[in-house]
Amino acid sequence: MMNHEKTLELGNKIIDRLKTIFDPEIPVNIYDLGLIYKIDVDEHSKAHILMTLTTPNCPVAESLPAEVKQKIQAIDGVSGCEIELTFDPPWDQDMISEAAMLDLGLL
């Protein structure tokens, strides 16, 4: 069983890496945009990420999940990454972090 500190440390590294990935239509990283619904790291250090897109017809519907998977798998200590795409609940502007709302001039 993996210890709690290692799981937390990997989770934080994953969040930091997610903050380097940007939605091409909105100049905010996908984490602060609210596109990441859940991050789990199992006892084998494999990351499971539940995410969405701003719209089901998003132009990056194919490339964005692949980019997330590739960047998360590249983190030292992560053994693999599984991406699950969902549109339930559908993304809306209420999911954007307060800091990102300020950056976008929405607050």
Biopython code that builds the backbone (N, CA, C, O; Angstrom):
import numpy as np
from Bio.PDB.StructureBuilder import StructureBuilder

atoms = [
    (1, "MET", "N", (0.842, -1.198, 0.000)),
    (1, "MET", "CA", (0.000, 0.000, 0.000)),
    (1, "MET", "C", (0.879, 1.250, 0.000)),
    (1, "MET", "O", (1.839, 1.345, 0.765)),
    (2, "MET", "N", (0.550, 2.180, -0.843)),
    (2, "MET", "CA", (1.339, 3.413, -0.935)),
    (2, "MET", "C", (1.042, 4.303, 0.262)),
    (2, "MET", "O", (-0.092, 4.380, 0.734)),
    (3, "ASN", "N", (2.089, 4.977, 0.746)),
    (3, "ASN", "CA", (1.826, 5.851, 1.880)),
    (3, "ASN", "C", (1.154, 7.144, 1.438)),
    (3, "ASN", "O", (1.275, 7.581, 0.294)),
    (4, "HIS", "N", (0.455, 7.725, 2.373)),
    (4, "HIS", "CA", (-0.375, 8.904, 2.117)),
    (4, "HIS", "C", (0.451, 10.090, 1.612)),
    (4, "HIS", "O", (0.009, 10.820, 0.724)),
    (5, "GLU", "N", (1.656, 10.286, 2.180)),
    (5, "GLU", "CA", (2.492, 11.421, 1.768)),
    (5, "GLU", "C", (2.883, 11.308, 0.299)),
    (5, "GLU", "O", (2.872, 12.300, -0.429)),
    (6, "LYS", "N", (3.232, 10.084, -0.140)),
    (6, "LYS", "CA", (3.641, 9.893, -1.531)),
    (6, "LYS", "C", (2.458, 10.155, -2.466)),
    (6, "LYS", "O", (2.626, 10.761, -3.524)),
    (7, "THR", "N", (1.269, 9.703, -2.081)),
    (7, "THR", "CA", (0.073, 9.943, -2.893)),
    (7, "THR", "C", (-0.185, 11.441, -3.009)),
    (7, "THR", "O", (-0.456, 11.948, -4.098)),
    (8, "LEU", "N", (-0.099, 12.150, -1.876)),
    (8, "LEU", "CA", (-0.301, 13.606, -1.875)),
    (8, "LEU", "C", (0.739, 14.313, -2.725)),
    (8, "LEU", "O", (0.417, 15.227, -3.483)),
    (9, "GLU", "N", (1.991, 13.886, -2.595)),
    (9, "GLU", "CA", (3.083, 14.503, -3.351)),
    (9, "GLU", "C", (2.855, 14.314, -4.855)),
    (9, "GLU", "O", (3.010, 15.257, -5.631)),
    (10, "LEU", "N", (2.489, 13.104, -5.262)),
    (10, "LEU", "CA", (2.208, 12.858, -6.683)),
    (10, "LEU", "C", (0.999, 13.662, -7.140)),
    (10, "LEU", "O", (1.003, 14.218, -8.238)),
    (11, "GLY", "N", (-0.032, 13.728, -6.308)),
    (11, "GLY", "CA", (-1.221, 14.515, -6.638)),
    (11, "GLY", "C", (-0.871, 15.973, -6.876)),
    (11, "GLY", "O", (-1.369, 16.591, -7.817)),
    (12, "ASN", "N", (-0.002, 16.530, -6.014)),
    (12, "ASN", "CA", (0.419, 17.926, -6.176)),
    (12, "ASN", "C", (1.246, 18.123, -7.439)),
    (12, "ASN", "O", (1.109, 19.137, -8.124)),
    (13, "LYS", "N", (2.112, 17.144, -7.751)),
    (13, "LYS", "CA", (2.907, 17.227, -8.985)),
    (13, "LYS", "C", (1.988, 17.191, -10.205)),
    (13, "LYS", "O", (2.214, 17.896, -11.188)),
    (14, "ILE", "N", (0.944, 16.356, -10.125)),
    (14, "ILE", "CA", (-0.018, 16.249, -11.225)),
    (14, "ILE", "C", (-0.745, 17.587, -11.417)),
    (14, "ILE", "O", (-0.894, 18.062, -12.542)),
    (15, "ILE", "N", (-1.193, 18.186, -10.312)),
    (15, "ILE", "CA", (-1.884, 19.479, -10.394)),
    (15, "ILE", "C", (-0.948, 20.530, -11.000)),
    (15, "ILE", "O", (-1.358, 21.302, -11.867)),
    (16, "ASP", "N", (0.308, 20.559, -10.541)),
    (16, "ASP", "CA", (1.273, 21.529, -11.083)),
    (16, "ASP", "C", (1.441, 21.334, -12.590)),
    (16, "ASP", "O", (1.516, 22.308, -13.339)),
    (17, "ARG", "N", (1.500, 20.077, -13.032)),
    (17, "ARG", "CA", (1.669, 19.804, -14.462)),
    (17, "ARG", "C", (0.411, 20.183, -15.240)),
    (17, "ARG", "O", (0.501, 20.714, -16.347)),
    (18, "LEU", "N", (-0.766, 19.910, -14.663)),
    (18, "LEU", "CA", (-2.017, 20.275, -15.337)),
    (18, "LEU", "C", (-2.112, 21.784, -15.548)),
    (18, "LEU", "O", (-2.718, 22.251, -16.512)),
    (19, "LYS", "N", (-1.506, 22.536, -14.635)),
    (19, "LYS", "CA", (-1.543, 23.998, -14.740)),
    (19, "LYS", "C", (-0.634, 24.523, -15.855)),
    (19, "LYS", "O", (-0.591, 25.728, -16.103)),
    (20, "THR", "N", (0.097, 23.614, -16.532)),
    (20, "THR", "CA", (0.938, 24.033, -17.670)),
    (20, "THR", "C", (0.240, 23.742, -19.001)),
    (20, "THR", "O", (0.792, 24.020, -20.066)),
    (21, "ILE", "N", (-0.970, 23.184, -18.941)),
    (21, "ILE", "CA", (-1.719, 22.820, -20.150)),
    (21, "ILE", "C", (-2.865, 23.815, -20.304)),
    (21, "ILE", "O", (-3.651, 24.019, -19.379)),
    (22, "PHE", "N", (-2.951, 24.426, -21.474)),
    (22, "PHE", "CA", (-3.938, 25.489, -21.684)),
    (22, "PHE", "C", (-4.983, 25.105, -22.708)),
    (22, "PHE", "O", (-4.691, 24.430, -23.696)),
    (23, "ASP", "N", (-6.198, 25.541, -22.458)),
    (23, "ASP", "CA", (-7.269, 25.416, -23.438)),
    (23, "ASP", "C", (-6.942, 26.416, -24.551)),
    (23, "ASP", "O", (-6.622, 27.568, -24.261)),
    (24, "PRO", "N", (-7.017, 25.997, -25.818)),
    (24, "PRO", "CA", (-6.633, 26.905, -26.899)),
    (24, "PRO", "C", (-7.602, 28.073, -27.105)),
    (24, "PRO", "O", (-7.233, 29.085, -27.701)),
    (25, "GLU", "N", (-8.826, 27.939, -26.619)),
    (25, "GLU", "CA", (-9.819, 28.988, -26.859)),
    (25, "GLU", "C", (-9.912, 29.992, -25.718)),
    (25, "GLU", "O", (-10.351, 31.124, -25.922)),
    (26, "ILE", "N", (-9.500, 29.587, -24.518)),
    (26, "ILE", "CA", (-9.565, 30.467, -23.345)),
    (26, "ILE", "C", (-8.162, 30.473, -22.738)),
    (26, "ILE", "O", (-7.640, 29.401, -22.429)),
    (27, "PRO", "N", (-7.535, 31.626, -22.555)),
    (27, "PRO", "CA", (-6.136, 31.667, -22.103)),
    (27, "PRO", "C", (-5.963, 31.355, -20.611)),
    (27, "PRO", "O", (-5.389, 32.149, -19.865)),
    (28, "VAL", "N", (-6.463, 30.197, -20.192)),
    (28, "VAL", "CA", (-6.382, 29.769, -18.796)),
    (28, "VAL", "C", (-6.013, 28.284, -18.807)),
    (28, "VAL", "O", (-6.430, 27.538, -19.692)),
    (29, "ASN", "N", (-5.227, 27.868, -17.812)),
    (29, "ASN", "CA", (-4.863, 26.451, -17.775)),
    (29, "ASN", "C", (-6.087, 25.594, -17.459)),
    (29, "ASN", "O", (-7.056, 26.063, -16.862)),
    (30, "ILE", "N", (-6.021, 24.333, -17.871)),
    (30, "ILE", "CA", (-7.201, 23.458, -17.761)),
    (30, "ILE", "C", (-7.600, 23.161, -16.321)),
    (30, "ILE", "O", (-8.761, 22.848, -16.055)),
    (31, "TYR", "N", (-6.645, 23.255, -15.379)),
    (31, "TYR", "CA", (-6.988, 23.012, -13.972)),
    (31, "TYR", "C", (-7.818, 24.173, -13.423)),
    (31, "TYR", "O", (-8.876, 23.958, -12.832)),
    (32, "ASP", "N", (-7.335, 25.404, -13.620)),
    (32, "ASP", "CA", (-8.058, 26.580, -13.116)),
    (32, "ASP", "C", (-9.348, 26.826, -13.896)),
    (32, "ASP", "O", (-10.268, 27.479, -13.403)),
    (33, "LEU", "N", (-9.401, 26.301, -15.105)),
    (33, "LEU", "CA", (-10.605, 26.430, -15.924)),
    (33, "LEU", "C", (-11.723, 25.521, -15.399)),
    (33, "LEU", "O", (-12.891, 25.697, -15.746)),
    (34, "GLY", "N", (-11.349, 24.547, -14.560)),
    (34, "GLY", "CA", (-12.350, 23.636, -13.999)),
    (34, "GLY", "C", (-12.610, 22.421, -14.877)),
    (34, "GLY", "O", (-13.630, 21.750, -14.721)),
    (35, "LEU", "N", (-11.700, 22.132, -15.798)),
    (35, "LEU", "CA", (-11.907, 20.979, -16.687)),
    (35, "LEU", "C", (-11.507, 19.658, -16.043)),
    (35, "LEU", "O", (-11.841, 18.590, -16.556)),
    (36, "ILE", "N", (-10.791, 19.725, -14.919)),
    (36, "ILE", "CA", (-10.383, 18.498, -14.221)),
    (36, "ILE", "C", (-11.363, 18.258, -13.089)),
    (36, "ILE", "O", (-11.441, 19.040, -12.141)),
    (37, "TYR", "N", (-12.116, 17.158, -13.197)),
    (37, "TYR", "CA", (-13.134, 16.860, -12.186)),
    (37, "TYR", "C", (-12.575, 16.031, -11.034)),
    (37, "TYR", "O", (-13.003, 16.191, -9.891)),
    (38, "LYS", "N", (-11.622, 15.147, -11.325)),
    (38, "LYS", "CA", (-11.131, 14.263, -10.271)),
    (38, "LYS", "C", (-9.744, 13.754, -10.633)),
    (38, "LYS", "O", (-9.468, 13.453, -11.794)),
    (39, "ILE", "N", (-8.869, 13.660, -9.631)),
    (39, "ILE", "CA", (-7.535, 13.084, -9.794)),
    (39, "ILE", "C", (-7.383, 12.015, -8.726)),
    (39, "ILE", "O", (-7.520, 12.295, -7.535)),
    (40, "ASP", "N", (-7.102, 10.796, -9.152)),
    (40, "ASP", "CA", (-6.819, 9.708, -8.211)),
    (40, "ASP", "C", (-5.464, 9.123, -8.558)),
    (40, "ASP", "O", (-5.108, 9.009, -9.731)),
    (41, "VAL", "N", (-4.707, 8.751, -7.528)),
    (41, "VAL", "CA", (-3.453, 8.033, -7.735)),
    (41, "VAL", "C", (-3.592, 6.727, -6.975)),
    (41, "VAL", "O", (-3.825, 6.734, -5.766)),
    (42, "ASP", "N", (-3.448, 5.592, -7.681)),
    (42, "ASP", "CA", (-3.633, 4.302, -7.005)),
    (42, "ASP", "C", (-2.333, 3.827, -6.350)),
    (42, "ASP", "O", (-1.313, 4.514, -6.410)),
    (43, "GLU", "N", (-2.379, 2.650, -5.725)),
    (43, "GLU", "CA", (-1.222, 2.146, -4.980)),
    (43, "GLU", "C", (-0.040, 1.791, -5.883)),
    (43, "GLU", "O", (1.067, 1.566, -5.391)),
    (44, "HIS", "N", (-0.263, 1.738, -7.190)),
    (44, "HIS", "CA", (0.817, 1.460, -8.142)),
    (44, "HIS", "C", (1.347, 2.746, -8.772)),
    (44, "HIS", "O", (2.090, 2.694, -9.752)),
    (45, "SER", "N", (0.968, 3.905, -8.213)),
    (45, "SER", "CA", (1.369, 5.228, -8.699)),
    (45, "SER", "C", (0.805, 5.555, -10.077)),
    (45, "SER", "O", (1.357, 6.382, -10.803)),
    (46, "LYS", "N", (-0.300, 4.897, -10.431)),
    (46, "LYS", "CA", (-0.956, 5.205, -11.704)),
    (46, "LYS", "C", (-2.009, 6.281, -11.450)),
    (46, "LYS", "O", (-2.800, 6.188, -10.511)),
    (47, "ALA", "N", (-2.003, 7.304, -12.306)),
    (47, "ALA", "CA", (-2.952, 8.406, -12.170)),
    (47, "ALA", "C", (-4.211, 8.114, -12.981)),
    (47, "ALA", "O", (-4.139, 7.629, -14.110)),
    (48, "HIS", "N", (-5.352, 8.414, -12.393)),
    (48, "HIS", "CA", (-6.648, 8.308, -13.066)),
    (48, "HIS", "C", (-7.252, 9.713, -13.025)),
    (48, "HIS", "O", (-7.491, 10.265, -11.951)),
    (49, "ILE", "N", (-7.492, 10.277, -14.196)),
    (49, "ILE", "CA", (-7.985, 11.650, -14.257)),
    (49, "ILE", "C", (-9.327, 11.689, -14.974)),
    (49, "ILE", "O", (-9.464, 11.220, -16.104)),
    (50, "LEU", "N", (-10.314, 12.260, -14.290)),
    (50, "LEU", "CA", (-11.630, 12.472, -14.876)),
    (50, "LEU", "C", (-11.685, 13.937, -15.292)),
    (50, "LEU", "O", (-11.527, 14.836, -14.466)),
    (51, "MET", "N", (-11.909, 14.163, -16.584)),
    (51, "MET", "CA", (-11.891, 15.536, -17.085)),
    (51, "MET", "C", (-12.998, 15.747, -18.102)),
    (51, "MET", "O", (-13.642, 14.804, -18.562)),
    (52, "THR", "N", (-13.196, 17.003, -18.434)),
    (52, "THR", "CA", (-14.176, 17.365, -19.445)),
    (52, "THR", "C", (-13.543, 18.368, -20.394)),
    (52, "THR", "O", (-12.374, 18.724, -20.244)),
    (53, "LEU", "N", (-14.303, 18.813, -21.353)),
    (53, "LEU", "CA", (-13.890, 19.860, -22.282)),
    (53, "LEU", "C", (-14.912, 20.983, -22.188)),
    (53, "LEU", "O", (-16.011, 20.778, -21.673)),
    (54, "THR", "N", (-14.567, 22.158, -22.675)),
    (54, "THR", "CA", (-15.510, 23.279, -22.574)),
    (54, "THR", "C", (-16.787, 22.989, -23.353)),
    (54, "THR", "O", (-17.862, 23.439, -22.957)),
    (55, "THR", "N", (-16.689, 22.246, -24.455)),
    (55, "THR", "CA", (-17.872, 21.802, -25.208)),
    (55, "THR", "C", (-17.572, 20.437, -25.806)),
    (55, "THR", "O", (-16.408, 20.128, -26.063)),
    (56, "PRO", "N", (-18.588, 19.609, -26.037)),
    (56, "PRO", "CA", (-18.347, 18.309, -26.661)),
    (56, "PRO", "C", (-17.726, 18.439, -28.059)),
    (56, "PRO", "O", (-17.021, 17.536, -28.508)),
    (57, "ASN", "N", (-17.986, 19.562, -28.746)),
    (57, "ASN", "CA", (-17.448, 19.772, -30.093)),
    (57, "ASN", "C", (-16.129, 20.541, -30.061)),
    (57, "ASN", "O", (-15.689, 21.068, -31.082)),
    (58, "CYS", "N", (-15.509, 20.603, -28.900)),
    (58, "CYS", "CA", (-14.266, 21.347, -28.730)),
    (58, "CYS", "C", (-13.246, 20.919, -29.798)),
    (58, "CYS", "O", (-13.076, 19.725, -30.048)),
    (59, "PRO", "N", (-12.570, 21.892, -30.426)),
    (59, "PRO", "CA", (-11.614, 21.543, -31.478)),
    (59, "PRO", "C", (-10.454, 20.667, -30.987)),
    (59, "PRO", "O", (-9.778, 20.026, -31.793)),
    (60, "VAL", "N", (-10.224, 20.639, -29.682)),
    (60, "VAL", "CA", (-9.122, 19.826, -29.156)),
    (60, "VAL", "C", (-9.630, 18.551, -28.479)),
    (60, "VAL", "O", (-8.938, 17.976, -27.639)),
    (61, "ALA", "N", (-10.829, 18.113, -28.840)),
    (61, "ALA", "CA", (-11.428, 16.929, -28.209)),
    (61, "ALA", "C", (-10.515, 15.710, -28.293)),
    (61, "ALA", "O", (-10.494, 14.887, -27.378)),
    (62, "GLU", "N", (-9.766, 15.590, -29.380)),
    (62, "GLU", "CA", (-8.845, 14.468, -29.526)),
    (62, "GLU", "C", (-7.492, 14.758, -28.885)),
    (62, "GLU", "O", (-6.941, 13.927, -28.163)),
    (63, "SER", "N", (-6.963, 15.955, -29.160)),
    (63, "SER", "CA", (-5.583, 16.232, -28.769)),
    (63, "SER", "C", (-5.400, 16.583, -27.291)),
    (63, "SER", "O", (-4.372, 16.240, -26.708)),
    (64, "LEU", "N", (-6.372, 17.256, -26.672)),
    (64, "LEU", "CA", (-6.188, 17.691, -25.283)),
    (64, "LEU", "C", (-6.070, 16.512, -24.315)),
    (64, "LEU", "O", (-5.129, 16.495, -23.521)),
    (65, "PRO", "N", (-6.981, 15.517, -24.337)),
    (65, "PRO", "CA", (-6.801, 14.369, -23.434)),
    (65, "PRO", "C", (-5.472, 13.645, -23.686)),
    (65, "PRO", "O", (-4.833, 13.183, -22.741)),
    (66, "ALA", "N", (-5.057, 13.544, -24.942)),
    (66, "ALA", "CA", (-3.781, 12.899, -25.262)),
    (66, "ALA", "C", (-2.609, 13.691, -24.688)),
    (66, "ALA", "O", (-1.647, 13.111, -24.186)),
    (67, "GLU", "N", (-2.694, 15.024, -24.766)),
    (67, "GLU", "CA", (-1.642, 15.878, -24.202)),
    (67, "GLU", "C", (-1.585, 15.728, -22.685)),
    (67, "GLU", "O", (-0.503, 15.636, -22.104)),
    (68, "VAL", "N", (-2.759, 15.704, -22.045)),
    (68, "VAL", "CA", (-2.812, 15.520, -20.588)),
    (68, "VAL", "C", (-2.152, 14.191, -20.219)),
    (68, "VAL", "O", (-1.298, 14.142, -19.334)),
    (69, "LYS", "N", (-2.548, 13.123, -20.897)),
    (69, "LYS", "CA", (-1.997, 11.790, -20.592)),
    (69, "LYS", "C", (-0.476, 11.786, -20.744)),
    (69, "LYS", "O", (0.238, 11.301, -19.867)),
    (70, "GLN", "N", (0.008, 12.319, -21.842)),
    (70, "GLN", "CA", (1.443, 12.316, -22.119)),
    (70, "GLN", "C", (2.212, 13.125, -21.065)),
    (70, "GLN", "O", (3.265, 12.687, -20.600)),
    (71, "LYS", "N", (1.695, 14.297, -20.690)),
    (71, "LYS", "CA", (2.401, 15.148, -19.719)),
    (71, "LYS", "C", (2.355, 14.565, -18.311)),
    (71, "LYS", "O", (3.311, 14.719, -17.551)),
    (72, "ILE", "N", (1.256, 13.895, -17.950)),
    (72, "ILE", "CA", (1.164, 13.299, -16.611)),
    (72, "ILE", "C", (2.068, 12.068, -16.525)),
    (72, "ILE", "O", (2.732, 11.855, -15.510)),
    (73, "GLN", "N", (2.094, 11.262, -17.583)),
    (73, "GLN", "CA", (2.954, 10.071, -17.585)),
    (73, "GLN", "C", (4.430, 10.433, -17.507)),
    (73, "GLN", "O", (5.245, 9.619, -17.070)),
    (74, "ALA", "N", (4.785, 11.650, -17.927)),
    (74, "ALA", "CA", (6.182, 12.086, -17.918)),
    (74, "ALA", "C", (6.650, 12.522, -16.521)),
    (74, "ALA", "O", (7.840, 12.765, -16.322)),
    (75, "ILE", "N", (5.736, 12.621, -15.563)),
    (75, "ILE", "CA", (6.105, 13.035, -14.203)),
    (75, "ILE", "C", (6.868, 11.907, -13.523)),
    (75, "ILE", "O", (6.443, 10.752, -13.537)),
    (76, "ASP", "N", (7.986, 12.259, -12.938)),
    (76, "ASP", "CA", (8.796, 11.282, -12.212)),
    (76, "ASP", "C", (7.972, 10.697, -11.062)),
    (76, "ASP", "O", (7.459, 11.437, -10.223)),
    (77, "GLY", "N", (7.850, 9.392, -11.028)),
    (77, "GLY", "CA", (7.096, 8.731, -9.962)),
    (77, "GLY", "C", (5.720, 8.262, -10.393)),
    (77, "GLY", "O", (5.111, 7.440, -9.709)),
    (78, "VAL", "N", (5.215, 8.766, -11.510)),
    (78, "VAL", "CA", (3.910, 8.331, -12.020)),
    (78, "VAL", "C", (4.148, 7.142, -12.954)),
    (78, "VAL", "O", (4.929, 7.241, -13.900)),
    (79, "SER", "N", (3.478, 6.022, -12.689)),
    (79, "SER", "CA", (3.718, 4.803, -13.476)),
    (79, "SER", "C", (2.872, 4.735, -14.739)),
    (79, "SER", "O", (3.174, 3.968, -15.652)),
    (80, "GLY", "N", (1.821, 5.531, -14.790)),
    (80, "GLY", "CA", (0.945, 5.530, -15.959)),
    (80, "GLY", "C", (-0.181, 6.509, -15.731)),
    (80, "GLY", "O", (-0.318, 7.070, -14.643)),
    (81, "CYS", "N", (-0.987, 6.714, -16.756)),
    (81, "CYS", "CA", (-2.082, 7.669, -16.635)),
    (81, "CYS", "C", (-3.252, 7.209, -17.486)),
    (81, "CYS", "O", (-3.097, 6.846, -18.652)),
    (82, "GLU", "N", (-4.414, 7.235, -16.878)),
    (82, "GLU", "CA", (-5.648, 6.892, -17.575)),
    (82, "GLU", "C", (-6.538, 8.126, -17.562)),
    (82, "GLU", "O", (-6.793, 8.707, -16.507)),
    (83, "ILE", "N", (-7.009, 8.522, -18.740)),
    (83, "ILE", "CA", (-7.870, 9.697, -18.857)),
    (83, "ILE", "C", (-9.289, 9.230, -19.133)),
    (83, "ILE", "O", (-9.521, 8.424, -20.034)),
    (84, "GLU", "N", (-10.227, 9.733, -18.362)),
    (84, "GLU", "CA", (-11.639, 9.465, -18.627)),
    (84, "GLU", "C", (-12.293, 10.798, -18.952)),
    (84, "GLU", "O", (-12.232, 11.744, -18.166)),
    (85, "LEU", "N", (-12.915, 10.859, -20.112)),
    (85, "LEU", "CA", (-13.575, 12.082, -20.561)),
    (85, "LEU", "C", (-15.069, 11.979, -20.254)),
    (85, "LEU", "O", (-15.702, 10.964, -20.545)),
    (86, "THR", "N", (-15.620, 13.032, -19.667)),
    (86, "THR", "CA", (-17.049, 13.027, -19.345)),
    (86, "THR", "C", (-17.657, 14.383, -19.695)),
    (86, "THR", "O", (-16.961, 15.397, -19.733)),
    (87, "PHE", "N", (-18.935, 14.385, -19.945)),
    (87, "PHE", "CA", (-19.654, 15.654, -20.140)),
    (87, "PHE", "C", (-20.810, 15.735, -19.140)),
    (87, "PHE", "O", (-21.803, 16.427, -19.366)),
    (88, "ASP", "N", (-20.654, 15.015, -18.038)),
    (88, "ASP", "CA", (-21.670, 14.983, -16.992)),
    (88, "ASP", "C", (-20.989, 15.225, -15.658)),
    (88, "ASP", "O", (-20.316, 14.312, -15.178)),
    (89, "PRO", "N", (-21.108, 16.371, -15.028)),
    (89, "PRO", "CA", (-21.925, 17.502, -15.486)),
    (89, "PRO", "C", (-21.220, 18.270, -16.593)),
    (89, "PRO", "O", (-19.991, 18.257, -16.668)),
    (90, "PRO", "N", (-21.988, 18.945, -17.460)),
    (90, "PRO", "CA", (-21.378, 19.754, -18.496)),
    (90, "PRO", "C", (-20.620, 20.923, -17.880)),
    (90, "PRO", "O", (-21.042, 21.488, -16.871)),
    (91, "TRP", "N", (-19.504, 21.277, -18.495)),
    (91, "TRP", "CA", (-18.700, 22.397, -18.007)),
    (91, "TRP", "C", (-19.450, 23.703, -18.204)),
    (91, "TRP", "O", (-20.139, 23.892, -19.207)),
    (92, "ASP", "N", (-19.308, 24.604, -17.237)),
    (92, "ASP", "CA", (-19.791, 25.977, -17.435)),
    (92, "ASP", "C", (-18.867, 26.939, -16.699)),
    (92, "ASP", "O", (-17.978, 26.513, -15.962)),
    (93, "GLN", "N", (-19.077, 28.229, -16.901)),
    (93, "GLN", "CA", (-18.159, 29.234, -16.356)),
    (93, "GLN", "C", (-18.087, 29.229, -14.833)),
    (93, "GLN", "O", (-17.113, 29.729, -14.270)),
    (94, "ASP", "N", (-19.090, 28.679, -14.153)),
    (94, "ASP", "CA", (-19.060, 28.639, -12.693)),
    (94, "ASP", "C", (-17.930, 27.749, -12.175)),
    (94, "ASP", "O", (-17.574, 27.824, -10.999)),
    (95, "MET", "N", (-17.363, 26.909, -13.042)),
    (95, "MET", "CA", (-16.311, 25.978, -12.633)),
    (95, "MET", "C", (-14.919, 26.614, -12.687)),
    (95, "MET", "O", (-13.948, 26.015, -12.226)),
    (96, "ILE", "N", (-14.819, 27.813, -13.241)),
    (96, "ILE", "CA", (-13.528, 28.496, -13.348)),
    (96, "ILE", "C", (-13.115, 28.986, -11.962)),
    (96, "ILE", "O", (-13.940, 29.521, -11.222)),
    (97, "SER", "N", (-11.841, 28.807, -11.607)),
    (97, "SER", "CA", (-11.355, 29.266, -10.302)),
    (97, "SER", "C", (-11.461, 30.784, -10.218)),
    (97, "SER", "O", (-11.491, 31.474, -11.237)),
    (98, "GLU", "N", (-11.515, 31.291, -8.995)),
    (98, "GLU", "CA", (-11.651, 32.737, -8.794)),
    (98, "GLU", "C", (-10.459, 33.485, -9.397)),
    (98, "GLU", "O", (-10.632, 34.549, -9.993)),
    (99, "ALA", "N", (-9.255, 32.935, -9.243)),
    (99, "ALA", "CA", (-8.049, 33.578, -9.795)),
    (99, "ALA", "C", (-8.149, 33.664, -11.325)),
    (99, "ALA", "O", (-7.794, 34.681, -11.921)),
    (100, "ALA", "N", (-8.633, 32.593, -11.945)),
    (100, "ALA", "CA", (-8.760, 32.595, -13.405)),
    (100, "ALA", "C", (-9.848, 33.566, -13.843)),
    (100, "ALA", "O", (-9.717, 34.223, -14.875)),
    (101, "MET", "N", (-10.931, 33.661, -13.056)),
    (101, "MET", "CA", (-12.014, 34.606, -13.382)),
    (101, "MET", "C", (-11.455, 36.030, -13.381)),
    (101, "MET", "O", (-11.796, 36.837, -14.247)),
    (102, "LEU", "N", (-10.598, 36.332, -12.408)),
    (102, "LEU", "CA", (-9.977, 37.656, -12.340)),
    (102, "LEU", "C", (-9.096, 37.884, -13.565)),
    (102, "LEU", "O", (-9.138, 38.951, -14.179)),
    (103, "ASP", "N", (-8.283, 36.853, -13.924)),
    (103, "ASP", "CA", (-7.407, 36.968, -15.097)),
    (103, "ASP", "C", (-8.201, 37.238, -16.369)),
    (103, "ASP", "O", (-7.748, 37.974, -17.245)),
    (104, "LEU", "N", (-9.382, 36.645, -16.468)),
    (104, "LEU", "CA", (-10.203, 36.786, -17.660)),
    (104, "LEU", "C", (-11.078, 38.048, -17.634)),
    (104, "LEU", "O", (-11.762, 38.370, -18.605)),
    (105, "GLY", "N", (-11.035, 38.751, -16.496)),
    (105, "GLY", "CA", (-11.850, 39.954, -16.367)),
    (105, "GLY", "C", (-13.316, 39.647, -16.151)),
    (105, "GLY", "O", (-14.180, 40.467, -16.461)),
    (106, "LEU", "N", (-13.603, 38.451, -15.612)),
    (106, "LEU", "CA", (-15.005, 38.048, -15.396)),
    (106, "LEU", "C", (-15.483, 38.408, -13.982)),
    (106, "LEU", "O", (-16.661, 38.242, -13.666)),
    (107, "LEU", "N", (-14.581, 38.895, -13.142)),
    (107, "LEU", "CA", (-14.969, 39.294, -11.778)),
    (107, "LEU", "C", (-14.749, 40.780, -11.582)),
    (107, "LEU", "O", (-15.016, 41.306, -10.501)),
]
sb = StructureBuilder()
sb.init_structure("model")
sb.init_model(0)
sb.init_chain("A")
sb.init_seg("    ")
for serial, (resi, resn, name, xyz) in enumerate(atoms, 1):
    if name == "N":
        sb.init_residue(resn, " ", resi, " ")
    sb.init_atom(name, np.array(xyz, "f"), 0.0, 1.0, " ", f" {name:<3s}", serial, name[0])
structure = sb.get_structure()
